[in-house]
């Protein structure tokens, strides 16, 4: 799992019909202190009603197809949760 921040919604006029009515977002990876990394991902979000600026939890590979409603979708990255806060003891911050 990876923390990320939704930076843009992707508008796709032609896509696999199985992806409707889901949304595709460009998501920037975050460190545990919520600072941005260089990595970006395209992630599917189908039931949470999220958008630009939201901090999210991402899953990849087969885990992305285990999210409710994603079982038969052709995806490799999915948003599974909106992150409200990150509470990590300072002694663990050096373990990234």
PDB file as gemmi writes it, atoms N, CA and C in Angstrom:
CRYST1    1.000    1.000    1.000  90.00  90.00  90.00 P 1                      
ATOM      1  N   UNK A   1       0.840  -1.172   0.000  1.00  0.00           N  
ATOM      2  CA  UNK A   1       0.000   0.000   0.000  1.00  0.00           C  
ATOM      3  C   UNK A   1       0.884   1.235   0.000  1.00  0.00           C  
ATOM      4  N   UNK A   2       0.381   2.287  -0.601  1.00  0.00           N  
ATOM      5  CA  UNK A   2       1.119   3.535  -0.740  1.00  0.00           C  
ATOM      6  C   UNK A   2       0.200   4.705  -0.453  1.00  0.00           C  
ATOM      7  N   UNK A   3       0.738   5.713   0.220  1.00  0.00           N  
ATOM      8  CA  UNK A   3       0.009   6.965   0.398  1.00  0.00           C  
ATOM      9  C   UNK A   3       0.140   7.792  -0.869  1.00  0.00           C  
ATOM     10  N   UNK A   4      -0.908   8.523  -1.207  1.00  0.00           N  
ATOM     11  CA  UNK A   4      -0.858   9.374  -2.388  1.00  0.00           C  
ATOM     12  C   UNK A   4      -1.785  10.555  -2.251  1.00  0.00           C  
ATOM     13  N   UNK A   5      -1.590  11.528  -3.138  1.00  0.00           N  
ATOM     14  CA  UNK A   5      -2.447  12.715  -3.197  1.00  0.00           C  
ATOM     15  C   UNK A   5      -2.980  12.827  -4.617  1.00  0.00           C  
ATOM     16  N   UNK A   6      -4.302  12.911  -4.740  1.00  0.00           N  
ATOM     17  CA  UNK A   6      -4.922  13.062  -6.055  1.00  0.00           C  
ATOM     18  C   UNK A   6      -4.555  14.439  -6.594  1.00  0.00           C  
ATOM     19  N   UNK A   7      -3.926  14.452  -7.785  1.00  0.00           N  
ATOM     20  CA  UNK A   7      -3.528  15.741  -8.350  1.00  0.00           C  
ATOM     21  C   UNK A   7      -4.357  16.144  -9.568  1.00  0.00           C  
ATOM     22  N   UNK A   8      -4.924  15.166 -10.272  1.00  0.00           N  
ATOM     23  CA  UNK A   8      -5.774  15.490 -11.429  1.00  0.00           C  
ATOM     24  C   UNK A   8      -6.734  14.346 -11.709  1.00  0.00           C  
ATOM     25  N   UNK A   9      -7.890  14.690 -12.221  1.00  0.00           N  
ATOM     26  CA  UNK A   9      -8.796  13.669 -12.741  1.00  0.00           C  
ATOM     27  C   UNK A   9      -8.495  13.505 -14.219  1.00  0.00           C  
ATOM     28  N   UNK A  10      -8.433  12.268 -14.684  1.00  0.00           N  
ATOM     29  CA  UNK A  10      -8.207  11.999 -16.096  1.00  0.00           C  
ATOM     30  C   UNK A  10      -9.555  11.856 -16.783  1.00  0.00           C  
ATOM     31  N   UNK A  11      -9.737  12.555 -17.871  1.00  0.00           N  
ATOM     32  CA  UNK A  11     -10.972  12.469 -18.642  1.00  0.00           C  
ATOM     33  C   UNK A  11     -10.683  11.601 -19.857  1.00  0.00           C  
ATOM     34  N   UNK A  12     -11.382  10.494 -19.949  1.00  0.00           N  
ATOM     35  CA  UNK A  12     -11.185   9.536 -21.041  1.00  0.00           C  
ATOM     36  C   UNK A  12     -12.485   9.403 -21.808  1.00  0.00           C  
ATOM     37  N   UNK A  13     -12.514   9.910 -23.031  1.00  0.00           N  
ATOM     38  CA  UNK A  13     -13.759   9.839 -23.805  1.00  0.00           C  
ATOM     39  C   UNK A  13     -14.006   8.431 -24.346  1.00  0.00           C  
ATOM     40  N   UNK A  14     -12.950   7.643 -24.503  1.00  0.00           N  
ATOM     41  CA  UNK A  14     -13.087   6.268 -24.944  1.00  0.00           C  
ATOM     42  C   UNK A  14     -12.322   5.402 -23.948  1.00  0.00           C  
ATOM     43  N   UNK A  15     -13.034   4.453 -23.316  1.00  0.00           N  
ATOM     44  CA  UNK A  15     -12.393   3.540 -22.366  1.00  0.00           C  
ATOM     45  C   UNK A  15     -13.182   2.246 -22.294  1.00  0.00           C  
ATOM     46  N   UNK A  16     -12.584   1.240 -21.703  1.00  0.00           N  
ATOM     47  CA  UNK A  16     -13.248  -0.041 -21.526  1.00  0.00           C  
ATOM     48  C   UNK A  16     -14.584   0.200 -20.813  1.00  0.00           C  
ATOM     49  N   UNK A  17     -15.692  -0.311 -21.340  1.00  0.00           N  
ATOM     50  CA  UNK A  17     -17.002  -0.085 -20.726  1.00  0.00           C  
ATOM     51  C   UNK A  17     -17.086  -0.544 -19.268  1.00  0.00           C  
ATOM     52  N   UNK A  18     -16.249  -1.515 -18.881  1.00  0.00           N  
ATOM     53  CA  UNK A  18     -16.258  -1.985 -17.499  1.00  0.00           C  
ATOM     54  C   UNK A  18     -15.797  -0.889 -16.529  1.00  0.00           C  
ATOM     55  N   UNK A  19     -15.085   0.105 -17.023  1.00  0.00           N  
ATOM     56  CA  UNK A  19     -14.588   1.171 -16.153  1.00  0.00           C  
ATOM     57  C   UNK A  19     -15.640   2.228 -15.818  1.00  0.00           C  
ATOM     58  N   UNK A  20     -16.781   2.199 -16.506  1.00  0.00           N  
ATOM     59  CA  UNK A  20     -17.855   3.144 -16.194  1.00  0.00           C  
ATOM     60  C   UNK A  20     -18.609   2.672 -14.965  1.00  0.00           C  
ATOM     61  N   UNK A  21     -19.011   3.486 -14.038  1.00  0.00           N  
ATOM     62  CA  UNK A  21     -18.854   4.934 -13.933  1.00  0.00           C  
ATOM     63  C   UNK A  21     -17.651   5.355 -13.086  1.00  0.00           C  
ATOM     64  N   UNK A  22     -16.649   4.512 -12.960  1.00  0.00           N  
ATOM     65  CA  UNK A  22     -15.482   4.824 -12.141  1.00  0.00           C  
ATOM     66  C   UNK A  22     -14.721   6.035 -12.673  1.00  0.00           C  
ATOM     67  N   UNK A  23     -13.912   6.626 -11.789  1.00  0.00           N  
ATOM     68  CA  UNK A  23     -13.061   7.748 -12.166  1.00  0.00           C  
ATOM     69  C   UNK A  23     -11.611   7.299 -12.162  1.00  0.00           C  
ATOM     70  N   UNK A  24     -10.824   7.878 -13.064  1.00  0.00           N  
ATOM     71  CA  UNK A  24      -9.384   7.646 -13.107  1.00  0.00           C  
ATOM     72  C   UNK A  24      -8.685   8.925 -12.661  1.00  0.00           C  
ATOM     73  N   UNK A  25      -7.730   8.773 -11.759  1.00  0.00           N  
ATOM     74  CA  UNK A  25      -7.009   9.928 -11.233  1.00  0.00           C  
ATOM     75  C   UNK A  25      -5.512   9.757 -11.422  1.00  0.00           C  
ATOM     76  N   UNK A  26      -4.825  10.881 -11.598  1.00  0.00           N  
ATOM     77  CA  UNK A  26      -3.374  10.917 -11.516  1.00  0.00           C  
ATOM     78  C   UNK A  26      -3.054  11.202 -10.056  1.00  0.00           C  
ATOM     79  N   UNK A  27      -2.269  10.316  -9.441  1.00  0.00           N  
ATOM     80  CA  UNK A  27      -1.995  10.399  -8.005  1.00  0.00           C  
ATOM     81  C   UNK A  27      -0.482  10.472  -7.791  1.00  0.00           C  
ATOM     82  N   UNK A  28      -0.035  11.441  -6.990  1.00  0.00           N  
ATOM     83  CA  UNK A  28       1.388  11.564  -6.648  1.00  0.00           C  
ATOM     84  C   UNK A  28       1.650  10.825  -5.347  1.00  0.00           C  
ATOM     85  N   UNK A  29       2.693   9.988  -5.335  1.00  0.00           N  
ATOM     86  CA  UNK A  29       3.057   9.241  -4.135  1.00  0.00           C  
ATOM     87  C   UNK A  29       3.531  10.191  -3.039  1.00  0.00           C  
ATOM     88  N   UNK A  30       3.248   9.828  -1.782  1.00  0.00           N  
ATOM     89  CA  UNK A  30       3.639  10.635  -0.630  1.00  0.00           C  
ATOM     90  C   UNK A  30       4.469   9.810   0.343  1.00  0.00           C  
ATOM     91  N   UNK A  31       5.361  10.500   1.069  1.00  0.00           N  
ATOM     92  CA  UNK A  31       6.058   9.899   2.203  1.00  0.00           C  
ATOM     93  C   UNK A  31       5.111   9.894   3.397  1.00  0.00           C  
ATOM     94  N   UNK A  32       5.487   9.221   4.482  1.00  0.00           N  
ATOM     95  CA  UNK A  32       4.616   9.164   5.656  1.00  0.00           C  
ATOM     96  C   UNK A  32       4.431  10.521   6.319  1.00  0.00           C  
ATOM     97  N   UNK A  33       5.360  11.464   6.076  1.00  0.00           N  
ATOM     98  CA  UNK A  33       5.186  12.825   6.608  1.00  0.00           C  
ATOM     99  C   UNK A  33       4.378  13.704   5.651  1.00  0.00           C  
ATOM    100  N   UNK A  34       3.812  13.073   4.602  1.00  0.00           N  
ATOM    101  CA  UNK A  34       2.970  13.681   3.573  1.00  0.00           C  
ATOM    102  C   UNK A  34       3.731  14.590   2.619  1.00  0.00           C  
ATOM    103  N   UNK A  35       5.068  14.543   2.635  1.00  0.00           N  
ATOM    104  CA  UNK A  35       5.842  15.246   1.611  1.00  0.00           C  
ATOM    105  C   UNK A  35       5.743  14.438   0.312  1.00  0.00           C  
ATOM    106  N   UNK A  36       5.808  15.146  -0.817  1.00  0.00           N  
ATOM    107  CA  UNK A  36       5.603  14.492  -2.107  1.00  0.00           C  
ATOM    108  C   UNK A  36       6.859  13.788  -2.605  1.00  0.00           C  
ATOM    109  N   UNK A  37       6.640  12.655  -3.254  1.00  0.00           N  
ATOM    110  CA  UNK A  37       7.690  11.924  -3.954  1.00  0.00           C  
ATOM    111  C   UNK A  37       7.587  12.266  -5.440  1.00  0.00           C  
ATOM    112  N   UNK A  38       8.532  11.800  -6.232  1.00  0.00           N  
ATOM    113  CA  UNK A  38       8.497  12.020  -7.679  1.00  0.00           C  
ATOM    114  C   UNK A  38       7.508  11.097  -8.386  1.00  0.00           C  
ATOM    115  N   UNK A  39       7.263   9.912  -7.811  1.00  0.00           N  
ATOM    116  CA  UNK A  39       6.418   8.907  -8.461  1.00  0.00           C  
ATOM    117  C   UNK A  39       4.971   9.375  -8.619  1.00  0.00           C  
ATOM    118  N   UNK A  40       4.400   9.022  -9.754  1.00  0.00           N  
ATOM    119  CA  UNK A  40       2.987   9.269 -10.011  1.00  0.00           C  
ATOM    120  C   UNK A  40       2.357   7.994 -10.549  1.00  0.00           C  
ATOM    121  N   UNK A  41       1.073   7.828 -10.271  1.00  0.00           N  
ATOM    122  CA  UNK A  41       0.350   6.638 -10.692  1.00  0.00           C  
ATOM    123  C   UNK A  41      -1.011   7.044 -11.247  1.00  0.00           C  
ATOM    124  N   UNK A  42      -1.557   6.199 -12.108  1.00  0.00           N  
ATOM    125  CA  UNK A  42      -2.955   6.328 -12.517  1.00  0.00           C  
ATOM    126  C   UNK A  42      -3.725   5.321 -11.670  1.00  0.00           C  
ATOM    127  N   UNK A  43      -4.729   5.814 -10.946  1.00  0.00           N  
ATOM    128  CA  UNK A  43      -5.487   4.955 -10.031  1.00  0.00           C  
ATOM    129  C   UNK A  43      -6.985   5.081 -10.302  1.00  0.00           C  
ATOM    130  N   UNK A  44      -7.677   3.982 -10.148  1.00  0.00           N  
ATOM    131  CA  UNK A  44      -9.131   3.939 -10.306  1.00  0.00           C  
ATOM    132  C   UNK A  44      -9.805   4.168  -8.961  1.00  0.00           C  
ATOM    133  N   UNK A  45     -10.831   4.980  -8.963  1.00  0.00           N  
ATOM    134  CA  UNK A  45     -11.642   5.222  -7.751  1.00  0.00           C  
ATOM    135  C   UNK A  45     -13.096   5.069  -8.167  1.00  0.00           C  
ATOM    136  N   UNK A  46     -13.809   4.149  -7.518  1.00  0.00           N  
ATOM    137  CA  UNK A  46     -15.148   3.856  -8.020  1.00  0.00           C  
ATOM    138  C   UNK A  46     -16.295   4.126  -7.069  1.00  0.00           C  
ATOM    139  N   UNK A  47     -16.067   4.219  -5.769  1.00  0.00           N  
ATOM    140  CA  UNK A  47     -17.221   4.307  -4.855  1.00  0.00           C  
ATOM    141  C   UNK A  47     -17.059   5.312  -3.728  1.00  0.00           C  
ATOM    142  N   UNK A  48     -15.939   6.004  -3.674  1.00  0.00           N  
ATOM    143  CA  UNK A  48     -15.665   6.844  -2.508  1.00  0.00           C  
ATOM    144  C   UNK A  48     -15.993   8.321  -2.716  1.00  0.00           C  
ATOM    145  N   UNK A  49     -16.194   8.755  -3.941  1.00  0.00           N  
ATOM    146  CA  UNK A  49     -16.545  10.143  -4.217  1.00  0.00           C  
ATOM    147  C   UNK A  49     -15.415  11.120  -3.933  1.00  0.00           C  
ATOM    148  N   UNK A  50     -14.187  10.728  -4.214  1.00  0.00           N  
ATOM    149  CA  UNK A  50     -13.030  11.568  -3.913  1.00  0.00           C  
ATOM    150  C   UNK A  50     -12.657  12.435  -5.098  1.00  0.00           C  
ATOM    151  N   UNK A  51     -11.731  13.373  -4.863  1.00  0.00           N  
ATOM    152  CA  UNK A  51     -11.321  14.270  -5.933  1.00  0.00           C  
ATOM    153  C   UNK A  51      -9.987  14.926  -5.649  1.00  0.00           C  
ATOM    154  N   UNK A  52      -9.658  15.895  -6.480  1.00  0.00           N  
ATOM    155  CA  UNK A  52      -8.371  16.591  -6.424  1.00  0.00           C  
ATOM    156  C   UNK A  52      -8.076  17.094  -5.011  1.00  0.00           C  
ATOM    157  N   UNK A  53      -6.840  16.815  -4.559  1.00  0.00           N  
ATOM    158  CA  UNK A  53      -6.394  17.266  -3.253  1.00  0.00           C  
ATOM    159  C   UNK A  53      -6.570  16.263  -2.135  1.00  0.00           C  
ATOM    160  N   UNK A  54      -7.382  15.245  -2.347  1.00  0.00           N  
ATOM    161  CA  UNK A  54      -7.593  14.237  -1.303  1.00  0.00           C  
ATOM    162  C   UNK A  54      -6.351  13.365  -1.133  1.00  0.00           C  
ATOM    163  N   UNK A  55      -6.023  13.050   0.127  1.00  0.00           N  
ATOM    164  CA  UNK A  55      -4.957  12.117   0.456  1.00  0.00           C  
ATOM    165  C   UNK A  55      -5.595  10.729   0.512  1.00  0.00           C  
ATOM    166  N   UNK A  56      -4.980   9.772  -0.191  1.00  0.00           N  
ATOM    167  CA  UNK A  56      -5.599   8.462  -0.351  1.00  0.00           C  
ATOM    168  C   UNK A  56      -4.603   7.335  -0.093  1.00  0.00           C  
ATOM    169  N   UNK A  57      -5.150   6.140   0.093  1.00  0.00           N  
ATOM    170  CA  UNK A  57      -4.371   4.929   0.225  1.00  0.00           C  
ATOM    171  C   UNK A  57      -4.547   4.127  -1.063  1.00  0.00           C  
ATOM    172  N   UNK A  58      -3.426   3.745  -1.675  1.00  0.00           N  
ATOM    173  CA  UNK A  58      -3.451   3.022  -2.939  1.00  0.00           C  
ATOM    174  C   UNK A  58      -3.038   1.569  -2.746  1.00  0.00           C  
ATOM    175  N   UNK A  59      -3.629   0.684  -3.528  1.00  0.00           N  
ATOM    176  CA  UNK A  59      -3.172  -0.706  -3.609  1.00  0.00           C  
ATOM    177  C   UNK A  59      -2.878  -1.012  -5.075  1.00  0.00           C  
ATOM    178  N   UNK A  60      -1.983  -1.981  -5.280  1.00  0.00           N  
ATOM    179  CA  UNK A  60      -1.510  -2.280  -6.632  1.00  0.00           C  
ATOM    180  C   UNK A  60      -1.687  -3.751  -6.967  1.00  0.00           C  
ATOM    181  N   UNK A  61      -1.596  -4.054  -8.250  1.00  0.00           N  
ATOM    182  CA  UNK A  61      -1.632  -5.426  -8.727  1.00  0.00           C  
ATOM    183  C   UNK A  61      -2.933  -6.132  -8.397  1.00  0.00           C  
ATOM    184  N   UNK A  62      -2.819  -7.397  -8.004  1.00  0.00           N  
ATOM    185  CA  UNK A  62      -4.020  -8.184  -7.728  1.00  0.00           C  
ATOM    186  C   UNK A  62      -4.828  -7.591  -6.576  1.00  0.00           C  
ATOM    187  N   UNK A  63      -4.176  -6.893  -5.652  1.00  0.00           N  
ATOM    188  CA  UNK A  63      -4.898  -6.242  -4.550  1.00  0.00           C  
ATOM    189  C   UNK A  63      -5.887  -5.198  -5.042  1.00  0.00           C  
ATOM    190  N   UNK A  64      -5.574  -4.545  -6.155  1.00  0.00           N  
ATOM    191  CA  UNK A  64      -6.483  -3.522  -6.682  1.00  0.00           C  
ATOM    192  C   UNK A  64      -7.771  -4.129  -7.217  1.00  0.00           C  
ATOM    193  N   UNK A  65      -7.725  -5.396  -7.591  1.00  0.00           N  
ATOM    194  CA  UNK A  65      -8.929  -6.073  -8.088  1.00  0.00           C  
ATOM    195  C   UNK A  65      -9.709  -6.755  -6.982  1.00  0.00           C  
ATOM    196  N   UNK A  66      -9.246  -6.651  -5.752  1.00  0.00           N  
ATOM    197  CA  UNK A  66      -9.982  -7.201  -4.612  1.00  0.00           C  
ATOM    198  C   UNK A  66     -10.839  -6.138  -3.922  1.00  0.00           C  
ATOM    199  N   UNK A  67     -10.663  -4.880  -4.319  1.00  0.00           N  
ATOM    200  CA  UNK A  67     -11.495  -3.802  -3.792  1.00  0.00           C  
ATOM    201  C   UNK A  67     -12.917  -4.024  -4.298  1.00  0.00           C  
ATOM    202  N   UNK A  68     -13.899  -3.837  -3.420  1.00  0.00           N  
ATOM    203  CA  UNK A  68     -15.293  -4.090  -3.789  1.00  0.00           C  
ATOM    204  C   UNK A  68     -15.664  -3.376  -5.085  1.00  0.00           C  
ATOM    205  N   UNK A  69     -16.218  -4.134  -6.010  1.00  0.00           N  
ATOM    206  CA  UNK A  69     -16.653  -3.588  -7.289  1.00  0.00           C  
ATOM    207  C   UNK A  69     -15.594  -3.629  -8.373  1.00  0.00           C  
ATOM    208  N   UNK A  70     -14.352  -3.992  -8.039  1.00  0.00           N  
ATOM    209  CA  UNK A  70     -13.271  -3.990  -9.023  1.00  0.00           C  
ATOM    210  C   UNK A  70     -12.905  -5.377  -9.540  1.00  0.00           C  
ATOM    211  N   UNK A  71     -13.618  -6.392  -9.133  1.00  0.00           N  
ATOM    212  CA  UNK A  71     -13.233  -7.782  -9.392  1.00  0.00           C  
ATOM    213  C   UNK A  71     -12.884  -8.067 -10.844  1.00  0.00           C  
ATOM    214  N   UNK A  72     -13.653  -7.599 -11.779  1.00  0.00           N  
ATOM    215  CA  UNK A  72     -13.432  -7.923 -13.190  1.00  0.00           C  
ATOM    216  C   UNK A  72     -12.876  -6.760 -13.995  1.00  0.00           C  
ATOM    217  N   UNK A  73     -12.293  -5.785 -13.327  1.00  0.00           N  
ATOM    218  CA  UNK A  73     -11.804  -4.605 -14.039  1.00  0.00           C  
ATOM    219  C   UNK A  73     -10.344  -4.756 -14.462  1.00  0.00           C  
ATOM    220  N   UNK A  74      -9.999  -4.196 -15.619  1.00  0.00           N  
ATOM    221  CA  UNK A  74      -8.624  -4.267 -16.120  1.00  0.00           C  
ATOM    222  C   UNK A  74      -7.758  -3.162 -15.501  1.00  0.00           C  
ATOM    223  N   UNK A  75      -7.427  -3.295 -14.211  1.00  0.00           N  
ATOM    224  CA  UNK A  75      -6.689  -2.242 -13.522  1.00  0.00           C  
ATOM    225  C   UNK A  75      -5.489  -2.808 -12.768  1.00  0.00           C  
ATOM    226  N   UNK A  76      -4.558  -1.911 -12.449  1.00  0.00           N  
ATOM    227  CA  UNK A  76      -3.370  -2.297 -11.694  1.00  0.00           C  
ATOM    228  C   UNK A  76      -3.161  -1.436 -10.453  1.00  0.00           C  
ATOM    229  N   UNK A  77      -3.990  -0.399 -10.277  1.00  0.00           N  
ATOM    230  CA  UNK A  77      -3.861   0.497  -9.122  1.00  0.00           C  
ATOM    231  C   UNK A  77      -5.247   1.034  -8.765  1.00  0.00           C  
ATOM    232  N   UNK A  78      -5.600   0.958  -7.476  1.00  0.00           N  
ATOM    233  CA  UNK A  78      -6.919   1.418  -7.040  1.00  0.00           C  
ATOM    234  C   UNK A  78      -6.820   2.207  -5.742  1.00  0.00           C  
ATOM    235  N   UNK A  79      -7.703   3.180  -5.601  1.00  0.00           N  
ATOM    236  CA  UNK A  79      -7.844   3.936  -4.358  1.00  0.00           C  
ATOM    237  C   UNK A  79      -8.733   3.119  -3.434  1.00  0.00           C  
ATOM    238  N   UNK A  80      -8.262   2.888  -2.189  1.00  0.00           N  
ATOM    239  CA  UNK A  80      -9.046   2.076  -1.258  1.00  0.00           C  
ATOM    240  C   UNK A  80      -9.598   2.862  -0.084  1.00  0.00           C  
ATOM    241  N   UNK A  81      -9.035   4.045   0.186  1.00  0.00           N  
ATOM    242  CA  UNK A  81      -9.480   4.806   1.355  1.00  0.00           C  
ATOM    243  C   UNK A  81      -9.053   6.256   1.240  1.00  0.00           C  
ATOM    244  N   UNK A  82      -9.798   7.133   1.902  1.00  0.00           N  
ATOM    245  CA  UNK A  82      -9.388   8.522   2.081  1.00  0.00           C  
ATOM    246  C   UNK A  82      -8.665   8.601   3.423  1.00  0.00           C  
ATOM    247  N   UNK A  83      -7.483   9.196   3.427  1.00  0.00           N  
ATOM    248  CA  UNK A  83      -6.679   9.307   4.641  1.00  0.00           C  
ATOM    249  C   UNK A  83      -6.936  10.675   5.273  1.00  0.00           C  
ATOM    250  N   UNK A  84      -7.406  10.667   6.508  1.00  0.00           N  
ATOM    251  CA  UNK A  84      -7.673  11.917   7.224  1.00  0.00           C  
ATOM    252  C   UNK A  84      -6.427  12.417   7.962  1.00  0.00           C  
ATOM    253  N   UNK A  85      -5.750  11.503   8.664  1.00  0.00           N  
ATOM    254  CA  UNK A  85      -4.535  11.862   9.395  1.00  0.00           C  
ATOM    255  C   UNK A  85      -3.570  10.682   9.365  1.00  0.00           C  
ATOM    256  N   UNK A  86      -2.299  10.995   9.579  1.00  0.00           N  
ATOM    257  CA  UNK A  86      -1.268   9.971   9.694  1.00  0.00           C  
ATOM    258  C   UNK A  86      -0.629  10.147  11.062  1.00  0.00           C  
ATOM    259  N   UNK A  87      -0.746   9.150  11.911  1.00  0.00           N  
ATOM    260  CA  UNK A  87      -0.176   9.205  13.264  1.00  0.00           C  
ATOM    261  C   UNK A  87       0.939   8.171  13.363  1.00  0.00           C  
ATOM    262  N   UNK A  88       2.167   8.646  13.315  1.00  0.00           N  
ATOM    263  CA  UNK A  88       3.322   7.754  13.387  1.00  0.00           C  
ATOM    264  C   UNK A  88       4.271   8.295  14.438  1.00  0.00           C  
ATOM    265  N   UNK A  89       4.674   7.442  15.358  1.00  0.00           N  
ATOM    266  CA  UNK A  89       5.633   7.819  16.387  1.00  0.00           C  
ATOM    267  C   UNK A  89       6.928   8.255  15.704  1.00  0.00           C  
ATOM    268  N   UNK A  90       7.553   9.323  16.198  1.00  0.00           N  
ATOM    269  CA  UNK A  90       8.768   9.869  15.596  1.00  0.00           C  
ATOM    270  C   UNK A  90       9.872   8.829  15.432  1.00  0.00           C  
ATOM    271  N   UNK A  91       9.939   7.844  16.314  1.00  0.00           N  
ATOM    272  CA  UNK A  91      11.002   6.852  16.219  1.00  0.00           C  
ATOM    273  C   UNK A  91      10.898   5.999  14.957  1.00  0.00           C  
ATOM    274  N   UNK A  92       9.739   5.981  14.299  1.00  0.00           N  
ATOM    275  CA  UNK A  92       9.559   5.196  13.094  1.00  0.00           C  
ATOM    276  C   UNK A  92       9.757   6.002  11.817  1.00  0.00           C  
ATOM    277  N   UNK A  93       9.877   7.297  11.900  1.00  0.00           N  
ATOM    278  CA  UNK A  93       9.958   8.129  10.710  1.00  0.00           C  
ATOM    279  C   UNK A  93      11.236   7.885   9.904  1.00  0.00           C  
ATOM    280  N   UNK A  94      12.283   7.400  10.515  1.00  0.00           N  
ATOM    281  CA  UNK A  94      13.524   7.124   9.806  1.00  0.00           C  
ATOM    282  C   UNK A  94      13.541   5.806   9.076  1.00  0.00           C  
ATOM    283  N   UNK A  95      12.449   5.042   9.126  1.00  0.00           N  
ATOM    284  CA  UNK A  95      12.423   3.705   8.532  1.00  0.00           C  
ATOM    285  C   UNK A  95      11.918   3.665   7.099  1.00  0.00           C  
ATOM    286  N   UNK A  96      11.743   4.777   6.453  1.00  0.00           N  
ATOM    287  CA  UNK A  96      11.191   4.813   5.083  1.00  0.00           C  
ATOM    288  C   UNK A  96      12.025   4.050   4.185  1.00  0.00           C  
TER     289      UNK A  96                                                      
END                                                                             
